[in-house]
Amino acid sequence: MDKVSQMTDGRVKVGSGTLYNLLEQFLGSGIIIQTKAEGRRRNYVLSEKGKVVLRCEYERLCTQAEDYRKMFL
């Protein structure tokens, strides 16, 4: 949770319920893979599918930003 806030310069804050729900969904859909478990602590990495999903989302957001620039700048 702290890492999300750090990575986004405080723009995004994720609560524990949201985080654990997303992790469960991402695991279930094969977007992430659990790499390590120590007690309650878990580590994850993006799967190949996750990398594709992330790239597609990045491209979608870039397209939206370009649409905004065309319309308003």
C-alpha positions as CSV (number, residue, x, y, z in Angstrom):
1,M,0.0,0.0,0.0
2,D,2.8,2.4,0.9
3,K,4.6,1.5,-2.3
4,V,1.6,2.5,-4.5
5,S,1.6,5.9,-2.8
6,Q,5.4,6.3,-3.2
7,M,5.3,5.2,-6.9
8,T,2.5,7.8,-7.7
9,D,3.9,10.7,-5.6
10,G,0.9,10.3,-3.3
11,R,-1.7,10.7,-6.1
12,V,-3.0,7.2,-5.5
13,K,-3.8,5.7,-2.2
14,V,-5.0,2.1,-2.0
15,G,-6.7,0.6,1.1
16,S,-6.0,-2.9,2.3
17,G,-9.4,-4.3,1.2
18,T,-8.9,-2.9,-2.3
19,L,-5.3,-4.1,-2.6
20,Y,-6.1,-7.7,-1.5
21,N,-9.2,-7.8,-3.7
22,L,-7.1,-6.7,-6.7
23,L,-4.3,-9.2,-6.0
24,E,-6.9,-12.0,-5.8
25,Q,-8.4,-10.9,-9.1
26,F,-5.0,-10.5,-10.8
27,L,-3.9,-13.9,-9.6
28,G,-7.1,-15.5,-10.7
29,S,-6.8,-14.0,-14.2
30,G,-3.2,-14.8,-14.6
31,I,-1.9,-11.2,-14.7
32,I,0.5,-11.8,-11.8
33,I,2.3,-14.7,-10.3
34,Q,3.1,-15.3,-6.7
35,T,6.9,-15.8,-6.4
36,K,7.4,-16.0,-2.6
37,A,5.4,-16.4,0.6
38,E,6.8,-15.8,4.1
39,G,4.1,-15.9,6.7
40,R,1.5,-13.4,5.6
41,R,3.9,-11.6,3.3
42,R,3.7,-12.4,-0.4
43,N,5.7,-11.3,-3.4
44,Y,4.3,-11.1,-7.0
45,V,5.6,-10.4,-10.5
46,L,3.8,-9.7,-13.7
47,S,3.2,-12.7,-15.9
48,E,3.7,-12.5,-19.6
49,K,0.0,-12.0,-19.9
50,G,0.2,-9.2,-17.3
51,K,2.9,-7.5,-19.4
52,V,0.6,-7.5,-22.4
53,V,-2.3,-6.2,-20.4
54,L,-0.2,-3.5,-18.9
55,R,1.1,-2.5,-22.4
56,C,-2.4,-2.3,-23.7
57,E,-3.6,-0.2,-20.8
58,Y,-0.6,2.2,-21.3
59,E,-1.4,2.5,-25.0
60,R,-5.1,3.2,-24.2
61,L,-4.2,5.9,-21.8
62,C,-1.7,7.5,-24.2
63,T,-4.5,7.5,-26.9
64,Q,-6.8,9.2,-24.4
65,A,-4.2,11.8,-23.6
66,E,-3.6,12.5,-27.3
67,D,-7.4,12.9,-27.8
68,Y,-7.4,15.4,-25.0
69,R,-4.5,17.4,-26.6
70,K,-6.2,17.4,-30.0
71,M,-9.5,18.7,-28.5
72,F,-8.3,21.2,-25.8
73,L,-4.7,22.3,-26.4
